[in-house]
């Protein structure tokens, strides 16, 4: 066992875990945040996506030992902690979820995409979201919601004819 001092959703936490424990289980079982889901366990479905220093990663295959001491981890609970993020609101407006299981990973990937590509094309969205599987097949709604979130973010920033 080893002690790790982490910053999760801008809060300092200390955990005493095995170095090879996946970040997913640290987040769920030791930090107590259940929004990040276990899907495949092989980093192929995206349900476990979190941000590590603002980059989307698959937490099921990221051992805690590789997380740098000063790294910032953001989970789905940290995306809209004081108010809904534009992506979360677009997900609601476009009625994206069906079963909902993959949605936290989908949202985390979409938020990361819009940070780096504020005005994504369909091709940008397809590429960024390709590692996130949705068993319910809501991909068209996901794409529409990402475009809506992009427009909302641009509008609130006063870009492109917004306020």
C-alpha positions as CSV (number, residue, x, y, z in Angstrom):
1,X,0.0,0.0,0.0
2,X,1.1,3.6,-0.6
3,X,-0.4,7.0,0.3
4,X,-1.4,9.2,-2.6
5,X,-2.3,12.9,-2.2
6,X,-4.7,13.7,-5.0
7,X,-6.7,16.7,-6.2
8,X,-10.1,15.5,-7.3
9,X,-12.7,18.1,-8.5
10,X,-10.5,20.8,-6.9
11,X,-10.5,19.1,-3.5
12,X,-7.5,17.5,-1.8
13,X,-7.9,13.9,-0.9
14,X,-5.5,11.3,0.5
15,X,-5.9,7.6,-0.3
16,X,-3.9,4.6,0.9
17,X,-4.1,2.1,-1.9
18,X,-2.0,-0.4,-3.9
19,X,0.1,1.3,-6.6
20,X,-1.4,-0.8,-9.4
21,X,-5.0,0.0,-8.5
22,X,-6.8,1.6,-11.4
23,X,-7.8,5.3,-10.9
24,X,-11.4,4.3,-11.6
25,X,-11.6,2.2,-8.4
26,X,-9.7,4.9,-6.4
27,X,-12.3,7.4,-7.5
28,X,-15.3,5.2,-6.8
29,X,-14.3,3.2,-3.8
30,X,-11.9,5.5,-1.9
31,X,-13.0,9.0,-2.9
32,X,-16.6,8.0,-3.0
33,X,-17.6,9.5,-6.3
34,X,-19.8,7.0,-8.2
35,X,-20.5,8.9,-11.4
36,X,-17.5,7.4,-13.3
37,X,-18.6,4.0,-14.5
38,X,-16.9,0.7,-15.1
39,X,-17.7,-0.5,-18.6
40,X,-15.3,-2.9,-20.3
41,X,-12.2,-2.7,-18.1
42,X,-10.0,-2.5,-21.2
43,X,-10.2,1.2,-22.0
44,X,-12.3,0.5,-25.1
45,X,-15.8,1.8,-24.2
46,X,-15.2,5.2,-22.6
47,X,-17.6,4.8,-19.7
48,X,-14.7,5.4,-17.2
49,X,-13.5,8.6,-18.9
50,X,-12.3,11.3,-16.5
51,X,-10.0,14.3,-17.1
52,X,-6.4,14.2,-15.9
53,X,-4.9,17.7,-16.2
54,X,-7.8,18.6,-18.6
55,X,-7.1,15.6,-20.9
56,X,-9.7,12.8,-21.2
57,X,-8.3,9.5,-20.0
58,X,-9.6,6.0,-19.4
59,X,-9.5,5.6,-15.7
60,X,-10.0,1.8,-15.8
61,X,-6.5,1.3,-17.2
62,X,-4.7,4.1,-15.5
63,X,-2.9,2.9,-12.4
64,X,-2.9,5.4,-9.5
65,X,0.9,5.1,-9.4
66,X,1.2,7.0,-12.8
67,X,-0.9,10.0,-11.6
68,X,1.5,12.8,-10.9
69,X,1.4,14.3,-7.4
70,X,0.2,17.7,-8.6
71,X,-2.2,16.4,-11.2
72,X,-5.8,17.6,-11.3
73,X,-8.4,14.9,-11.7
74,X,-11.9,16.0,-12.8
75,X,-14.9,13.6,-12.7
76,X,-18.4,14.0,-14.0
77,X,-19.3,15.4,-10.5
78,X,-16.8,18.2,-11.0
79,X,-17.9,19.3,-14.5
80,X,-21.1,21.2,-13.3
81,X,-20.5,21.5,-9.6
82,X,-22.1,25.0,-9.2
83,X,-24.3,25.0,-12.4
84,X,-24.8,22.8,-15.3
85,X,-22.0,22.8,-17.9
86,X,-23.3,23.7,-21.4
87,X,-22.7,20.1,-22.5
88,X,-24.8,18.8,-19.6
89,X,-27.6,21.3,-20.5
90,X,-27.4,20.3,-24.2
91,X,-27.6,16.6,-23.2
92,X,-30.9,17.4,-21.3
93,X,-32.3,19.6,-24.1
94,X,-31.6,17.0,-26.8
95,X,-32.7,14.1,-24.6
96,X,-29.5,12.2,-25.3
97,X,-29.5,9.5,-22.6
98,X,-31.6,6.4,-22.9
99,X,-30.2,3.9,-20.4
100,X,-27.7,6.6,-19.3
101,X,-24.8,4.2,-18.4
102,X,-22.3,5.6,-20.8
103,X,-23.3,9.3,-20.4
104,X,-20.7,10.4,-17.8
105,X,-17.9,9.2,-20.1
106,X,-19.6,10.7,-23.2
107,X,-20.0,14.1,-21.4
108,X,-16.4,14.1,-20.2
109,X,-15.2,13.4,-23.8
110,X,-17.5,16.1,-25.2
111,X,-16.3,18.7,-22.6
112,X,-12.7,18.0,-23.5
113,X,-13.4,18.2,-27.2
114,X,-15.0,21.7,-26.8
115,X,-12.1,22.9,-24.8
116,X,-9.7,22.2,-27.6
117,X,-12.1,22.6,-30.6
118,X,-14.7,25.2,-29.7
119,X,-16.4,24.9,-33.1
120,X,-16.2,21.2,-34.1
121,X,-17.3,19.8,-37.3
122,X,-19.2,16.5,-37.5
123,X,-15.9,14.8,-38.4
124,X,-14.2,16.4,-35.3
125,X,-17.0,15.1,-33.1
126,X,-16.9,11.7,-34.6
127,X,-13.1,11.5,-34.1
128,X,-13.2,12.8,-30.5
129,X,-16.1,10.6,-29.5
130,X,-15.0,7.4,-31.4
131,X,-13.8,5.8,-28.2
132,X,-17.1,6.2,-26.4
133,X,-19.6,3.5,-27.0
134,X,-23.3,3.9,-26.6
135,X,-25.2,0.6,-26.5
136,X,-28.5,2.5,-27.1
137,X,-27.1,4.1,-30.3
138,X,-27.8,7.7,-29.4
139,X,-24.9,8.9,-31.5
140,X,-26.9,11.4,-33.7
141,X,-28.3,13.0,-30.5
142,X,-24.9,13.1,-29.0
143,X,-23.5,15.0,-32.1
144,X,-26.5,17.4,-32.1
145,X,-26.0,18.1,-28.4
146,X,-22.3,18.8,-28.9
147,X,-23.1,21.3,-31.6
148,X,-25.7,22.9,-29.3
149,X,-23.3,23.1,-26.5
150,X,-20.7,24.7,-28.8
151,X,-23.2,27.3,-29.9
152,X,-24.2,28.0,-26.3
153,X,-20.6,28.4,-25.2
154,X,-19.9,30.8,-28.1
155,X,-23.1,32.7,-27.4
156,X,-22.3,33.1,-23.7
157,X,-18.8,34.3,-24.6
158,X,-20.2,36.9,-27.0
159,X,-18.7,35.1,-30.1
160,X,-20.5,34.8,-33.4
161,X,-23.5,37.0,-33.1
162,X,-24.4,36.0,-29.5
163,X,-25.0,38.3,-26.6
